[in-house]
């Protein structure tokens, strides 16, 4: 069952999307080149490590740029913006930089700012990736309900790259919304020929066939979509409606009941998870553990629940069970610094200093501005009798804690979903000015 697990697919997402932003216009160091090779092969942790190795050597705008892309895909937009801003400083404007800025702004909910960045990227030039940029322009215009402008943007993308499956899918959906099932089917079938695994493709094509009056084709394609992905709830719901409308009442009711069961399960799982986090924050660790185990009974690979359960077990002194759960959490999301940090804490408590050092260093590779990580690193070095390194790590921890408005991070808050209410979005959009 797939519940809020988009970030667990991070290596595949990065390989498919961000790696396409590798520009010949940038001359890269050997280390950066090796990092890109890691990125293209899905070795994201190794890529981050290599890229950060370059930063102390020189300003390395390419390394900052690639790190920005990685952290954007991780959903850590503040960090992504910080790296992008560093890449832009002192370097001539480049289309790739402003494309990346537009992506960050869009994901933060700042759509007008995203359009402004994308427009400037087009002006600067995007080389082979102009089609991708036009598709992103179309996505934001659609978000803004500027449908005509979105259509023009997707058509521009396809003019440049006729095999851009994402633009065919988006254009097909727009035709469907405009009650033009014929053109929708043509675009969606072309998308399926190019990339049959695109999310939302089967549901959209099923809707298009239904709108054209071809119920048999709609049933066939929706059934295929569910077979490919049992969590495709959109396809399941549309299929149930068509079956009922065509007189296949028993099958329709069964499909609708299955849809409702899955929806209720997702809702229950998410609400139980949020309640478990609340209990942990209130100090009710036993209650939090029970609730988290209930979540994992229904969704055994739900990364956020695994991460928080491991933390609860760690604070309850159940060190080996905590390590076991953290191992499962890393399988779900190998780029969560909090998991590595907590594993380091568990190993430190059991006296396995080499393991504690390795895990804590991995946490710092991903998140290098958390004072807790350096404080733990200092303690590990101290116990290993490496006093100079201990003092250095302690100094860095103190430096980070001295930042104005510093607040100790909530050990159970790392898996909270970012607030996306209007006030929060506006605060972000009115935040640091565009470089």
Order of alpha helices (4+ residues) and beta strands (2+ residues): alpha-alpha-alpha-alpha-alpha-alpha-alpha-alpha-alpha-alpha-alpha-alpha-alpha-alpha-alpha-alpha-alpha-alpha-alpha-alpha-alpha-alpha-alpha
